[in-house]
Amino acid sequence: MSILTVGTVALDSIETTHGAVDAVLGGSATYIALAAKFFCEDVRLVAVVGNDFPDAYMHTLQTNAIDLDGLQIDKEGKTFAWGGRYHKDMIGRDTLFTDLNVLETFSPVIPDQYRDSRLVCLGNLEPGIQRSVLEQIDQPQFVVCDTMNFWIDHTLDSLRETLRYIHCLTINDEEARQLANESNLLKAAQKVLDMGPKVLVVKKGEHGAMLISKESMFLIPAFPLDDIQDPTGAGDTFMGGFVGYLSKFSTITDSALRQAVVYASTIASFSVERFGPDRLLTLTEAEIEARVSDFRQIIHVPVHSEISSFVES
């Protein structure tokens, strides 16, 4: 099954308590695609880069089996660049600079051979641009969309229009409350679902994730880690792992969605162990399955018959 990801390919400069890197490969489409490719052989990327985009990064994407026919190269401009400094808690961060560059005039053009994409990932872009992508796709089976507080603040009506055309929205807990204008997270989730999506995934960082639909709810913790070097791209990695795992199913069921959240959280837990996408580039399927097994043990709740007495033993 094919996966189309539309978003950004960027040059990120990052500072954390573990060090700093300059102009590393980044962007929402990059992380989504690199995570999705663990589960799907046909991952298609649409984004734009400038004349300064390193050949080495292009080679990285190509050698990781990402279809780049939709990657536009603007020979007159510079690649979107972002810089940030994370606080000691690895949650808060200060944006040092945001240079939109070629992203400022980006209008995604979906190649004809991409129009049959069955799963579509709309990375964090202006809601009108996200709709323009969907207008170029022939009846996708499942559309997952990301957004952020900036679009909620400045383009709320356009965002609400986009939500009518998607199947799943992935946002963090703060954004869910902001979008719904509701402080209670569960009430906020139901209000967001009333706007159009069938499924809402609320990413809660170190506190895990929630999968919510009109019929059910599923919560998991974050995988416990003792070495977090760079949280950049974790949310996009989650999205890529989520959609990537769903590509294994011909029908998107509640069970498939729950399993996809576990795999998404697992992939995201690896991505924060190194700067940029480096950990995703060395990650193996065996490592993923081993950590998923550990994850299942962590979240397993035994029934009474499975409980042994620690007192008696």
Buried (B, 14 or more C-beta within 10 A) or exposed (E): BBBBBBBBBBBBBBBBEBEEBEBBBBBBBBBBBBBBBBBBEBBBBBBBBBEEBBEEBBEBBEEBEBBBEBBBBBEEBBBBBBBBBBEEEBEEBEEEEEBBBBBEEBEBEBEEEBEEBBBBBBBBBBBEBBBBBBEBBEEBBBBBBBBBEEBBEEBBEBBBBBBEBBBBBBBBBBBBBBBBEBEEBEEBBBBBBEBBBBBBBBBBBEEBBBBBBEEEEBBBBBBEEEEBBBBBBBBBBBBBBBBBBBBEBEEBEEEBBEBBBBBBBBBBBBBBBBBBBBBBEEBEEEEBEEBBEEBEEEBEEEEEEEEEEEEEE
